[in-house]
């Protein structure tokens, strides 16, 4: 295995080519797959640190691929490729360890920066982390590992480290939605807006969660874009309390 190998899974040839070329400056080996079946075949033969995964795939859909990746290769990080700013069942995707999203169309710089941040996240020392940004990244690492109680604790520490950042409150709200604690989630979305009334992710989440219609978009932050919520809440069964 070559260290930090990346797999790009998308049925659009131009997307695979664009992403492969965009990642070249990182000097990390990149492979591609046109569908879920090919992706799983390659995962069985090669270890990947990171997978860019489009959920809208022919054959085995991306959600099933995501579930199998996190069940069979839990250390592999997954970035969801979204179209038009939305994906179906975002809470379910987050439940299975997808916390990073990139929206089409994207720039080469966005791709590189997101891949670099996700890979660097692995090297963070949780025991000695005290600054806001490290704690946010550690929380996202716990989400990738599906240890949501630890993710919530890390976000709360981030808020304590710097209570003036709206992103942490918004992320905690999303984590509470995973537990189907909708009232508490609203409280943290409002807290984010109290800090910054122009913070669009929290506004989008609050507008959605307080509407009569449950299905909508969940916005995880500036780098995560938006995603659709399922009609029903999902239990926090994968958590390790």
N, C-alpha and C positions, 0 to 999 in steps of 0.2 A: 504494500500500500504506500502511496505517496502522500505525505503529510498534507492535510488541509485540502484534499481533493474536493471539487465542487461538481454537483450534478444539476443540470438545467433540464427541467421537464416541461415541455410545451409543444403542442401540436402545430404551432405556426413556425415555419422554417425561418422567417425573418426575425422572429423573437429569439429563437435559439442562437442564430448567427450574431445578432446584436449583443446579446448578453455574453456570449463567449468572447467576442472581441472587446467588450467593455471590461471584462475581468482579466484580460491578458496582462495589463500593467502590474497586477498584483503578483504575477509569477507563481500562480497557483494552478495546478492541473485542472482542466475543466472538461467534463464529458457532457453529452446531451442525450436525451431520450424523447421520442415523439409521442409516447403514450404511457399509461400507467403500467401496462404489462412489461414494456421494455425497461422502464425505470426499476421495477422490482427485480427483474433479471439482473440488471447491473448492480443493484444493491446487494444481491446475494453473492456476487463475485468480487466486489470492490468495496472498501470502506470509504465513506464520504463524511467529511466534517459538516458539510452544508449542502442543502438541496433547495433550489428555487423551484417551486411547484405551482403550476397552474391547476386550479380546481376544476376548470371546465375542460375535461379531457374526453376523447372518444373511448369507448370500451369501459375499463375500470375507471370510475370517476376519481377526481383528485382527493376527495374526502376519504375514500376507502384507502387510497395510497398513503395519505397522511396517517391514518390509523395504523396501518401495517408498519410504516416506518417507526412510529413512536412505540409500538408494541415489540417489534423485532430488533430495532436499532435505536434504542432510546437516547443514545448519545449524539445522534445525528440531528443537527438543527435544521429547521425548515422555515423558509421564507415563502409566504403565499404570494403568488402573482395574481392580481385582480384586474378585472376589466370594468371600465365605467364607474370605478369607485366602490363597487359593491361585490360581495360574495354571499352565497347562501350559508346560513347556519354558522355565523361567526362565533357565537358562544361555543358551539360544538368544536369548531376549529381551534379555538383557544383552549378548550378543555383537553384537546389532544396535543397541546404543546406548541401551537403556532401562535406566536406573539408578534412576529414581524411581518408586515405587509408592504408590497410595493405595487403601485397602480400604473397600469398602462394608460398613456404612453409615459415612458420614463427616460431619463437621460443616462448616458454612460457614467457620469459622475455620481448620480444617485445610486446606481447599482453597486459601484465600487465602494462608496462610503457605507452603504448598508451592510454589504458582505464583510467589510473590514471591522465594523463595529460588532457584528454578531460573533465573528471569530475571536476578536480580542476579549469579548465578554467572558470567554472560558478561562482566561488567565487571571481574572480578578480574585483577590484574596478576601473572602467574605469576613473572615475573623477580624481582619484589621481595617475593613472598609468603614469609613466614617463620613465621607463627603457625599453630598446629595447625588451627584451623577453616577458614582460607583454603585450606590445603593439602588438606584433605579435600574441599572443594568443587571445587578445581582437579582433583583426581583424578576426581571424578564428571563433570566437564566432559570430561576425556579419554576416559572411558568412553562418553559420548554421542558423541564423535567417533570411537570405535572405535580409539583409539590406546592399547592396553592396556599396552604397555611403559611409556609415560609415566605412565599411571594408577598403575601399581605403584610407579614411582619417587616420585611425589607422596605416596603413602600412606607409603612408607618415610621420607620427609622429615617427614611429620606425626608418625610414631612417634618420630623423633629429637627433634622439637620438644617433644613432650609424651608420654613413654612411659607415662604413667599413665592413658591413655584406652583403654578396651576396644574402642570402635567401630572404630578404625583397624586393629587386629589382625584383627577380624572381617571388615572390608572387604577386607583383603589376602588373607585366606583365601578369600573368594569369587572374587577375581581369579585366584588360583592354581587354583581349580577350573575356571575358564574354560580354563586351559592344560592341564587334566586332570592337574594335579600334586596328587593327592589326599592323599598322605602329608604333603607340605609344608603343604597347606591345613589339615590336622588340627593341625599344630604351632601355627599362628597362632590357630586357634579355641581351643586349650588356653591359649595365652598370654592371650587376652582373658579367659578364665575365671579364670586365675591372678590377674589384676588385680581382677576383679569376679565372684565365683562366682554372683551373681544376674543376670548379663547374659544375658537370655533368648535373643537372636538367636544368640549363639555357642553356647549350650547346645543349641539346636534344630539348628544346623548340625552340631555335633560328633556328636550322637546319630544324625543321619541318615547322615552320611558314614561312620560306623563300624558301621552296621548291615549285615546281609547283603543287604538289599534296596537297590539303588542309587537307585531312584526315591523321591523324598521332597520335602521343602520346603527351599528355600534362603532364608535370612533375611539381608537386606542391612543391617539396622540398624533403629533405632527408627522412622524415617520411611518405611521401605521395606516393612514388613510381611513377608509370607512368600510363597513361590512354589514350584511344583513343578519338580523337576529332571527332565530327560529320562533315558531308560534308558542312553544312551551318552554318552560324553564328546565335547566339541566341540573341534576343533583351533583354535589361535589364529591362524587364517589371515588375519584382518582386521587383525592387529596391524601396526604399522610399527616395526620394530626400528631 
